[in-house]
């Protein structure tokens, strides 16, 4: 925009000055020199075009006056020291931001800048119109001067023709001078016409750009209305979300109160469980004392069993002696069959020994009965103690299970409450994280927009420089083309001058020169008419642009009203942001309360740990009681085995008694030798058979007794572990 406006000002400042110095004068050398000086001055002033192409300062000043009222300080700092096209691109870039409020501000500022640019361009177009009219007037004056000069030249040619051949040489010189002057004037007029055509083309281009800008403004207005509607919808959504968050905060406060109450209840329950644990510890200690008593009773029973075993061993030794003694007595008569009645008094002594053995066996029976009664009493006492300990252990188990069930139920309830509180806290944390991410996203977007602004400024400046260089190159090419055209025209004119000289030499070519000059004048008039037509078209386009500027002004007023509404919405948003900050503080307090709940849970876990320790101790005591019960069962099994051994001893003592009775009968019936021999032989056979069998039984019983003693030793060593 700035380059085109600068190019449109070129004919306004250069060409009129170069042409206004031309005045209608007589045919002297001063006029030719003045024309050459005018062309030189126009050529010297033409490089100054680039110095006067920037009409940007009034637009930038208007931007500096209006932009701080619309934008914030941060945005205006970014837009300072920026020219018009770059500002337009920046404003269009600013319009594409995701933030609704900043987009509206950028659109409003863009519309204001567009309106100011349109006004400035209209002013420039009007000034270009005025300059074009002045140039047309100057060209008319030049044409009149040229026509007057041509008339004078025609008169002079007629005078010279009438004067004769004497002044032909002088006329040739004057014609040459006049031709040079005409050529210079024609070149100046052609240059002026080319400049006027370029100005008209630039004006048409500017009008097209204004139309495009007006269309952009209309589209921006539609987009602005859409953004305003979306901003209203977002504000409503934010209000609803804020009300929901406030209700959530109230619910969380109520839940915190409930948590505190439940924590107090849990503390009371923990105290109750601690008391119950102390009671359980007392019961466990009582059970331990009972178990110690039972162990003492078991030790006494074991001692009694050892004593009974000692007695049994002594009895076994006696029985062994009895077994060996009759065998020896029976082996003697078998060796000496001829002397049966020589040792009869010794046999009587042995009968007396058998009576003593029967007395000892009776005493042993009485002792066995006494031991059996003692064992039965010990068993009854042990069973009673075992029943009492089992009842106490059952009671302790029931108490522990009841405590476990109650603590498990309470723990489940507390865990459910804690899970719900944790879920609420996680939701609040998620909301806070979402808000933080949104803020971070906005900050990152602002940073990216600032970077884009700087990049667009640099790229826009580079683009403008490139466009300026391209325009200058195009201008150089056009000037070269014009120079080539002018050279061709000069060659043609020089050829025509030579032809005129030849005709003048022949004294028949004066009328032809005047006709050619008249043709050139007609061409100049036709170009002037074309310029007037183009000026009328430019005036119509300027009227249309004025109407569009009025429409843009109305749109700007509507945008300002929308801006005021958006400022009110911004205030509301500030209030809402304060409310959000308060809600975040409340969430922080909720998090601290959640930490307190975690502490309460940790204390509850410690109580559960203590309960688990007490339960482990109770399990250990139960295991010890089970071990004692196993030991008692083993003692009972040993007692049953001892009873079986006592029964076997009784059977053996009965057999020995019967054998002794048979021996006594046999000794009393000693008169009949055959009978005695038979009986002795039978008895020998029986004794030969029975002692071996009894020895086998004794070996088996001893093995069993040794195995039982080993088992009792193992069971006796178990409680010592």
Secondary structure, 3 states (H helix, E strand, C coil): CHHHHHHHCHHHHCHHHHHHCCCCCCCCHHHHHHHHHHHHHHHHHHHHHHHHCCCHHHHHHHHHHHHHHHCCHHHHHHHCCCCHHHHHHHHHHHCCCCCHHHHHHHHHHHHHHHHHHHHHHHHHHHHHHHHHHHHHHHHHHHHHHHHHHHHHHHHHHHHHHHHCHHHHHHHHHHHHHHHHHHHHHHHHHHHHHHHHHHHHHHHHHHHHHHHHHHHHHHHHHHHHHHHHHHHHHHHHHHHHHHHHHHHHHHHHHHHHHHHHHHHHHHHHHHHHHHHHHHHHHHHHHHHHHHHHHHHHHHHHHHHHHHHHHHHHHHHHHHHHHHHHHHHHHHHHHHHCCCCCCCCHHHHHHHHHHHHHHHHHHHHHHHHHHHHHHHHHHHHHHHHHHHHHHHHHHHHHHHHHHHHHHHHHHHHHHHHHHHHHHHHHHHHHHHHHHHHHHHHHHHHHHHHHHHHHHHHHHHHHHHHHHHHHHHHHHHHHHHHHHHHHHHHHHHHHHHHHHHHHHHHHHCCCCHHHHHHHHHHHHHHHHHHHHHHHHHHHHHHHHHHHHHHHHHHHHHHHHHHHHHHHHHHHHHHHHHHHHHHHHHHHHHHHHHHHHHHHHHHHHHHHHHHHHHHHHHHHHHHHHHHHHHHHHHHHHHHHHHHHHHHHHHHHHHHHHHHHHHHHHHHHHHHHCCCCHHHHHHHHHHHHHHHHHHHHHHHHHHHHHHHHHHHHHHHHHHHHHHCCC
